[in-house]
Amino acid sequence: MNVEPEFGRILLRVVLVGGTIMVIGATGLFFALRAFSPAAKKGSDFRAVVIVIAVLAVVMVGCFVLLIFSYSKR
């Protein structure tokens, strides 16, 4: 069972970019959800919402980049 070299390169790119997106997303969500804790000071709710929105935006941009990569070779 042989795998084409091009498929291996594309798979490596997807894993690297996807892994980076996952790490950034997990870190951002960790800080955002930590800001929602009951012990947090007042006014941090807005900051937490902004962090969640930023994390979601980064993930969506990453998905869009992967979509562009998938169509660029055609």
C-alpha positions as CSV (number, residue, x, y, z in Angstrom):
1,M,0.0,0.0,0.0
2,N,1.8,3.1,-1.3
3,V,0.8,6.7,-0.6
4,E,1.4,9.4,-3.1
5,P,4.1,11.9,-2.0
6,E,1.8,14.8,-2.8
7,F,-0.9,13.5,-0.5
8,G,1.7,13.1,2.3
9,R,2.7,16.8,1.9
10,I,-0.8,18.0,1.9
11,L,-1.7,15.9,4.9
12,L,1.3,17.3,6.8
13,R,0.3,20.9,6.0
14,V,-3.3,20.3,7.1
15,V,-2.1,18.6,10.4
16,L,0.3,21.5,11.1
17,V,-2.1,24.3,10.4
18,G,-5.0,22.5,12.1
19,G,-2.9,21.7,15.2
20,T,-1.8,25.3,15.4
21,I,-5.4,26.5,15.2
22,M,-6.4,24.0,17.9
23,V,-3.6,25.1,20.3
24,I,-4.5,28.8,19.8
25,G,-8.2,28.1,20.2
26,A,-7.7,26.1,23.3
27,T,-5.5,28.7,24.9
28,G,-7.9,31.5,24.1
29,L,-10.8,29.6,25.4
30,F,-8.9,28.8,28.6
31,F,-8.4,32.5,29.3
32,A,-11.9,33.4,28.2
33,L,-13.6,30.9,30.4
34,R,-11.3,31.7,33.3
35,A,-12.4,35.3,33.1
36,F,-16.1,34.2,33.5
37,S,-15.2,32.5,36.9
38,P,-17.2,33.8,39.9
39,A,-13.9,35.0,41.6
40,A,-13.2,37.3,38.7
41,K,-13.5,41.1,39.2
42,K,-16.3,43.1,37.8
43,G,-15.9,44.3,34.2
44,S,-14.0,41.2,33.0
45,D,-17.1,39.8,31.3
46,F,-16.6,42.2,28.4
47,R,-13.0,41.1,28.1
48,A,-14.0,37.5,28.2
49,V,-16.6,38.0,25.4
50,V,-14.0,39.8,23.3
51,I,-11.5,36.9,23.8
52,V,-14.1,34.3,22.8
53,I,-15.0,36.3,19.6
54,A,-11.3,36.7,18.8
55,V,-10.7,32.9,19.2
56,L,-13.6,32.1,17.0
57,A,-12.4,34.6,14.4
58,V,-9.0,33.0,14.4
59,V,-10.4,29.6,13.9
60,M,-12.7,30.7,11.1
61,V,-9.8,32.4,9.3
62,G,-7.7,29.3,9.7
63,C,-10.5,27.2,8.2
64,F,-10.7,29.6,5.3
65,V,-7.0,29.4,4.7
66,L,-7.2,25.6,4.7
67,L,-10.1,25.9,2.2
68,I,-7.9,28.1,-0.1
69,F,-5.0,25.6,0.2
70,S,-7.3,22.8,-0.8
71,Y,-8.5,24.5,-4.0
72,S,-5.1,26.1,-4.9
73,K,-3.7,22.9,-6.4
74,R,-6.6,22.3,-8.8
